[in-house]
């Protein structure tokens, strides 16, 4: 059994899945009546989903209702070990363009709609210059942060050193003393907009234009990229 699970994990590491899901919350120790109620509610919410268009419409409708017991969202791409195991099974065992059967996890009942599967992109290592800016900031604070990151970007274009600008400006205390260097990450390992910008660079040393995430502004430099290691090595 261990050998089968290890092989399954490795096979899944080589494949990224993009999916939506709907979750109806129910605690692991809920009564039989409450458990059945959650399951029936999920079935009712998902019974008319036949396509990605249907799924998006359902997500929009549920978001407008603001029901704390229901979560419906686009999860983007993820890979093995990113989700709890029953959820991972549903995602990998459901065909692209199809909706899974209801599944139970410790969070409640889910259905998963798989929108894409692709070969894994492996892992990447980047450095960044970071200027904090969040949705809760005032408009003046947001404008100041954007002006600062665009000034840094301009200085990079005129030949200033990335490493020097990290020391001068970056507000990421965890990486500033490492030249802005971040740990290796792969699919689902960081904010999706940061991930996409990082993997869009084709060569080591490439630098992005300013990128805005939920945490703030980033200018990202690619340091290295690697594929999934061979089975025996891992």
C-alpha positions in Angstrom: 0.0 0.0 0.0 2.8 2.4 0.8 4.5 1.8 -2.5 1.2 2.4 -4.3 0.6 5.7 -2.5 4.2 6.9 -3.1 3.8 6.2 -6.8 0.5 7.9 -6.9 1.9 11.0 -5.2 4.8 11.2 -7.6 2.5 10.8 -10.7 0.3 13.6 -9.4 3.3 15.8 -8.7 3.9 15.8 -12.4 0.4 17.1 -13.2 -1.2 20.4 -12.2 -5.0 20.7 -11.9 -7.1 23.8 -12.2 -10.5 23.6 -10.5 -13.5 25.3 -9.0 -15.3 24.0 -5.9 -18.4 24.5 -3.9 -18.2 23.7 -0.1 -21.1 23.4 2.3 -19.6 23.5 5.7 -20.4 20.8 8.3 -18.3 19.8 11.2 -16.8 16.3 11.4 -18.8 15.5 14.6 -22.1 16.9 13.3 -25.3 14.9 13.9 -26.6 12.6 11.2 -29.5 15.0 10.5 -27.1 18.0 10.0 -24.8 16.0 7.9 -27.6 14.9 5.6 -28.9 18.5 5.4 -25.5 19.7 4.3 -25.2 17.0 1.6 -28.7 17.6 0.3 -28.0 21.4 0.1 -24.8 20.8 -1.9 -26.7 18.5 -4.3 -29.3 21.2 -4.8 -26.7 23.9 -5.4 -24.8 21.9 -7.9 -27.5 19.9 -9.7 -27.7 22.2 -12.8 -23.9 22.5 -13.3 -23.0 21.1 -16.7 -20.2 23.3 -17.9 -17.7 25.9 -16.8 -20.2 28.7 -17.6 -22.7 27.1 -15.3 -20.1 26.8 -12.6 -19.0 30.5 -12.9 -22.7 31.6 -12.7 -23.3 29.5 -9.6 -20.2 30.9 -7.9 -21.3 34.5 -8.7 -24.8 33.8 -7.4 -23.5 32.2 -4.1 -21.0 35.1 -3.6 -23.8 37.6 -3.8 -25.7 35.6 -1.1 -22.9 36.0 1.4 -23.7 32.7 3.3 -21.0 31.8 5.8 -21.8 28.1 5.5 -21.2 28.0 1.7 -17.9 28.7 -0.1 -17.7 28.7 -3.8 -14.5 29.8 -5.6 -11.9 29.4 -8.3 -8.9 27.6 -6.8 -6.6 28.1 -9.7 -3.9 25.5 -10.3 -2.7 23.2 -7.6 -0.8 19.9 -7.4 -0.2 16.9 -5.1 -0.1 17.7 -1.3 -1.8 21.1 -1.9 -5.2 19.9 -0.7 -6.6 17.4 1.8 -6.4 13.9 0.4 -10.1 13.3 -0.4 -10.3 16.6 -2.2 -7.1 15.8 -4.1 -8.5 12.4 -5.2 -11.7 14.1 -6.5 -9.7 16.6 -8.5 -7.3 14.1 -10.1 -9.9 11.5 -10.8 -12.4 13.9 -12.4 -12.1 14.6 -16.1 -11.6 18.1 -17.5 -14.9 19.8 -18.0 -16.7 17.6 -15.5 -18.1 17.9 -12.0 -17.2 15.4 -9.3 -19.6 13.6 -7.1 -20.0 15.1 -3.6 -17.0 14.3 -1.4 -16.7 14.7 2.4 -13.6 16.2 4.1 -13.1 17.6 7.6 -14.4 20.9 6.3 -17.8 19.6 5.0 -19.2 18.5 1.6 -17.6 19.6 -1.7 -18.1 19.2 -5.4 -15.1 19.9 -7.7 -15.3 21.1 -11.3 -12.1 20.5 -13.1 -11.4 23.1 -15.7 -7.8 22.1 -16.8 -4.9 19.7 -16.3 -1.4 20.4 -17.5 2.1 19.1 -17.1 3.7 20.3 -13.9 5.9 23.4 -14.3 8.3 22.3 -11.6 9.8 24.8 -9.2 11.2 28.2 -9.5 13.4 30.4 -7.3 13.1 34.2 -7.5 14.2 37.4 -5.7 11.9 40.3 -5.3 11.7 44.0 -4.3 8.5 44.4 -2.2 6.5 47.5 -1.4 3.6 46.9 1.0 0.1 47.9 -0.2 -3.2 46.3 0.8 -6.9 46.8 0.1 -7.4 48.4 3.5 -4.9 51.2 2.7 -6.2 54.7 1.9 -6.2 55.8 -1.7 -3.2 58.1 -0.9 -1.3 55.2 0.6 -2.0 53.1 -2.4 -0.9 55.9 -4.8 2.3 56.4 -2.8 3.2 52.7 -2.9 2.5 52.5 -6.7 4.6 55.6 -7.3 7.5 54.1 -5.3 7.5 50.8 -7.1 7.4 52.5 -10.5 10.3 54.7 -9.5 12.3 51.6 -8.6 11.3 50.0 -11.9 12.5 53.1 -13.8 15.9 53.0 -11.9 16.3 49.3 -12.9 15.8 50.2 -16.5 18.5 52.9 -16.4 21.0 50.5 -14.9 20.7 50.6 -11.1 21.6 47.4 -9.4 18.7 45.1 -8.4 20.6 44.1 -5.2 21.2 47.7 -4.2 17.5 48.6 -4.7 16.5 45.6 -2.6 18.5 47.0 0.3 17.3 50.5 -0.2 13.6 49.9 -0.7 12.3 46.4 -0.1 9.8 46.0 2.8 10.0 42.2 3.0 12.0 41.9 6.2 12.4 38.1 5.8 14.3 38.4 2.5 15.9 41.9 2.4 19.1 40.6 4.0 19.3 37.8 1.4 19.1 40.1 -1.6 15.4 39.6 -1.8 15.8 35.8 -2.4 12.7 33.7 -1.7 12.5 29.9 -1.1 11.9 27.5 -4.0 8.2 27.2 -4.8 6.0 25.5 -7.4 2.3 25.5 -8.4 0.1 26.7 -5.6 3.1 27.7 -3.5 2.3 31.4 -3.4 -0.2 34.1 -4.6 -1.3 33.2 -8.1 -0.5 36.5 -9.7 3.1 36.3 -8.2 3.4 32.7 -9.4 2.3 33.5 -12.9 4.6 36.5 -13.2 7.5 34.3 -11.9 6.9 31.4 -14.3 6.4 33.8 -17.2 10.1 34.7 -17.2 12.1 32.5 -19.6 15.7 33.0 -18.5 17.6 33.5 -15.2 18.2 37.2 -14.5 15.0 38.3 -16.2 13.1 41.0 -14.3 9.4 41.7 -14.3 7.5 44.9 -14.5 5.8 45.8 -11.2 3.3 43.2 -10.1 0.4 43.8 -7.7 -0.7 41.0 -5.3 -3.0 41.1 -2.3 0.1 41.9 -0.2 1.5 44.7 -2.2 3.8 45.5 -5.2 6.6 43.3 -6.3 9.4 43.5 -8.9 10.6 39.9 -9.4 13.9 38.6 -10.7 14.3 34.9 -11.8 17.2 33.1 -10.2 16.7 29.5 -11.2 14.1 26.9 -12.3 14.0 23.1 -12.1 11.7 20.3 -13.1 10.3 17.6 -10.9 13.2 15.3 -9.8 13.4 11.7 -10.8 11.3 9.3 -8.7 14.3 7.5 -7.1 15.9 10.8 -6.1 12.8 12.1 -4.5 
